[in-house]
Amino acid sequence: MRRALFNHSAGGAETGILMTERIRQQAEVPDGLAGERLDQAAAQLFPDYSRSRLQDWIRKGELRCDGRAVKPREKVNQGALLELDALCEEAVNWAPQPISLDILYEDEHLLVLNKPAGLVVHPAAGHADGTLVNALIHHDPAFAQLPRGGIVHRLDRETSGVMVAAKSLLGHHSLVDQLHARSVKRQYCAVCIGALTGGGTVEAPIGRHPRQRKKMAVVEQGGKPAVTHYRIARRFAHHTRLAVNLETGRTHQIRVHMAWRHYPLVGDPVYGGRPRIPPGASPRLIEALRGFARQALHAESLGLLHPATGEPMQFDCPLPADIAALLQVLEEEDAIDTAVHPA
């Protein structure tokens, strides 16, 4: 749900949005929080929100304990059910901002770019500006006139690689139709933990994690269909480089599916946990794994039909320096291990 706060004075483009989101979450009080104040326990169980915001929701009766509206200072018992049902409003900024873009292709209907890791795609709660949409509107004000700033698919903040954005309504309608028809070809490079023995397909529904609402998970009841195909591009002693193709485009799909298969991506703190150091790893490999600060995932190619001509188009994106360096270390470690322990 959105409400405009103000408009761009020159072109009438919407630049200020009040994002309104209904939040529904539940959490059970564990033994370690028994006897704590409600607001203190809530801050531990709902870490996505500030204590002041949680206190406000408690006072309004939007965060209840065992179905009752109680005061923030009231103590909670082990096993008590905290239920959050609240409206969260936060202003976000759709104003143009001079953020550098690595453009691979551009015409009147679409723009294809290489998104760097660390760049958020859309303004949202917690990321009010400094996003790809702000950069696109600065590059060409026409993006402000299109739904969601011309963005028709997303990459996670820490995922790098090729993306396409629509510059015209024709381009937007065509790209949305192609995505719905699953005719857009998307291939990713992923480096996962564990030595896979072969490729495969993961077909498992994805939805919000039942307890940790910022995470996604394989959810049998209520999850959306999700299909991920993967093949081995290079197998190392304790890791595997994968070429991954998406049939669907669910939030965090590759990360969730590979973690569900027990092969999480290197550097993924959400689905992979702490860095896993293989036995006998050299100091160089240990440093490379511990120092890899994001999920090792890169959108390396994108295939689609041009919105106006119907011509098949493919765009390829070279590996970023951090993933290339990680793969080099893994290759050199394998070479050293083979030399010391020949087959």
Beta strands, then each sheet from edge to edge (+ up, - down):
strand 1: 2-7
strand 2: 14-28
strand 3: 63-65
strand 4: 81-93
strand 5: 103-106
strand 6: 110-115
strand 7: 160-166
strand 8: 185-193
strand 9: 200-203
strand 10: 206-208
strand 11: 216-218
strand 12: 227-235
strand 13: 239-246
strand 14: 297-305
strand 15: 312-316
sheet 1: 1+ 2- 4+ 3-
sheet 2: 5+ 6- 7+ 14+ 8- 13+ 12- 9+
sheet 3: 5+ 6- 7+ 14+ 15-
sheet 4: 10+ 11-
end
